[in-house]
C-alpha cells in the first residue's frame, strides 16, 4: 500500500477492485490527523495504519465514514481512531451487526435479495475466514454537518443527497480545495443500479456551492470538480 500525496497535507491510497478495497484518505493537520473511511477488513485497516507509521506520520485521531457499505466500514473495529458517521450510517451498521456471517446465512441473504452478488463475491474474496468479519458502529454521529478542527486545516463532514446511499457524507477540506466523495455520485447498487434523478440533481446543485478543485472518489483516482459536475450532468440528460 502507498500513500499518494494530492496536496500539501492530504494523501490517499488507491483502491483494489479485486477485493473491492476502496480509497482511504489521510488528512494531516498540525494538531491531529483524520482518516476517511475505515477499509473493508482489519487487514485493510491495518495495512493503512502500517503505511502511515512507515511515513513517520501520526496515526489518525478520527476516522470519518462516508456511508454504510461493507467495503467502507468493516475495518472500523481494527482502528484506534474515534469513528464518526451519519446517524443513518450507524442505523445500517446496527442492522449488519445483527447478521450471522457464515456461508449458509450469506447464501440465504443472497437468495432473498437482502444482499447483492457483487458484495457477496467480494466479501468472500477479502475474507478467507468468514468468522473474521466484525461489524462495529461509530462512536460519534451527526445529522447534517460536523466540523473537525485539525490545526491549520478543517474537515467539514456534510450529509448530502445521493442516489447511491441515503446516508452519504462528503468531507471538505477548504484550505486545500479537496473534497472526499466516497461513492456519493454512483448509482444504487442495491436497486439494480437505479438512479434517483431528483437526488442526483440535488447533489449536483449542492456540489456547485462547495469551493473545491479536486475530488477524491471512493473507487478511482482523484478528479476535477468539473469532471464530477460533468458526470452528474450526463446522468441527468440520459
N, C-alpha and C positions, 0 to 999 in steps of 0.2 A: 504494500500500500504506500502511496506517495501523497504528501500534502502539496497541492499545487496553489501557487500564490496568484491572486487576481487583483489585489490592491495592496496598499501599504500594510494593512492589518487583517486582511481576510484571505482565507485559504479554503480549499475544498478537496475532497477525494473523489476520484472518478467512480462511476457506477460499474457494476459487474453483472451484465444481463444473464449470464449462465446461472447465477444463484439469485437473481433479482435483488442484488445488493444496491441500494440507492446511493446517490451522492450524499456525503456527510459534510457539513460546513463547520468551519472553525473561525471564530471572531475574537481577535486578541486585543483587549483593551489594556489600559495602564493598571487597572485595579483587578480585573478578572477577565476570564475568557468564557465564551459561550459556544456551545456545540449546537448544531442544527441537525435534528433527527438522531435517533439512537441506534440505527442499524437494525438488521433483521435477525440477529442472534448474538449470543455472548461472544462468539468467535469474531464476528464483525466488529462489535463494540470494542473488544479487547485489542484487535488489530489497530483500530483508530487510536486508542489510548497509547499503545506502544509507539506508534508513529509520532504522535505529539511529543512524547517523552524523548524520543531519539533526536528530535529537532531542538531539544532544550527548552521547550515551551511549557508553561504551566497547564496542568490539567483543567478542563472546563469546570467552572463553578456551577453553571447552569446548562441544561440541555432543553432546548425548545422543540417540541414535536409539531410537525406540520399537519398531520392528520393520522387517523387511527390505523390505517392499513398495516398488516403484519410486518412488511419489509421496512417500515419506518419506526417500529415500536418494540419488536421482540428482543431488542438488545437493551432495553431500559433497565432491567434488573441487574445488569452487569456493570452499570456505571456508578461512580461515586458522586456524580453531579446531581444537583437537585433538578428534578424533571418538571417541566412546565407545559401545560396543554390546555386546549379549549375545553370547556365543560362537556361538550358533546363528544370530544375525543375520549375523555375518561368514561363517559357512559358506555361507549362502544367497547372500551378495554375491559370494563367490568363484565360485559357480555362474553367476550372472548375468554376471560379468565375462568369463567364457569364451564367452559367446554372441556371435554376429555380429549387429550391429544394422543390418540393411539390409532393404529391403522384402520380398525373397524369403524371407529367413530368418525374419522375423516372420510372414509368411503361413504358412510351414511349421510353425512352433510353434503357431500358432492352429489349423491343421488337425489337428495331432497332439494337441491338448488340453493341451499344455505351458503355453500361455498362454491367458488368457481374453479374451473380446471386449471387456469393459469396459476392461481395462488397455490392450489394443492400440489401441482408439479414442482413448483419452485421451493415450497416448504420442504418437500421430500428431498430435493437436491441439496438444500442447505443443511438439513438435519439428518445425519446418518442414523442417529438415535432419536426417535420422536419424544422419548422421555426427557430429553434435554430442553424441550420447549417450556419457557416460563413467561407468563403474561403478567406484567405489572401495570399499575395505574400511576398517573403523575401525582407528585406531592403538592403541586400548586396549580390551580386552574383559574381561568378568566373567561369572560363572556365576549367582550368587544375588543378591547385593546389592553396591552400591558407593556410597560417600558422598563428595560433593564439598563441601568447606568454602569457602563463598564470601565469608565475612566478614559476620557478623550473620545469615546465612542458611545453611541446609544443604539440599543436594539429595540425597535418598535415592533411588537408582535401584534398583528392585525388580523382579525377574522373577516374574511371576505366571501362573497357568493362564489360558488363553484359548482360546475356540472359534475365534477369528479367525486367530491365528497362534501357533505354539508358542514363539516367541522373544519374545513381547510383554513390554514393560517399562513400568512407570509411574514417574513422577518426583514424589516427595512433598516438599513444602516445608513442614515442620511449623510454622515460625514464622508463616507466612501462612495456614495452613489450606487450601492449594491442592494439588490432585493432577492432574498431566497424565496423561491416559489413553491417548493415541494412539488406536488402533482396537480396544483390548483387549476391549470388550464387544460387538463386532459378530459377525455370522455369518462362516463360512468361504467367501469368495467363490470360492476355487479348488476347492470341492467342492459347487458348485451351491447355495450359501447354506445348507449344512447347519450344524447347531449341535450340538456335543457338550454334552449336558446335565450330565455329570459335571464337565467343566471349567467350565461356567457356574456350577454350584453352588459349586465350589471358589473361583472368582473372587469370587462374592458373599460367601462366608464370609471371605475374605481382606480384602476392602474394608471389611467391618464392623469389622475390627480396626484399621484405619488412621484416625487422627484428622484428618479434613479436613471442610470445609463446602462447598467449591466444587471441581468437577471440570471440566477442560478437555478435551473430546473432540477427536479429530483432524479432524473434518469438520463441526462445528457449534459454536454458541456455548456458553459455559460454562453448566453446570447444577449443581443442588444434589446433595449426597450422597444425599439422599432420592430424587431423581429417578433416579439411577443404580441404586440398590438396587431401586426400584420396577420399573424396566425389566427388570432381571435376574430379579426375581420373576415378572413376567409371562411371560418366556421359559420359565421352569421350570414354569409352570402350564398351558401350552398343551397 
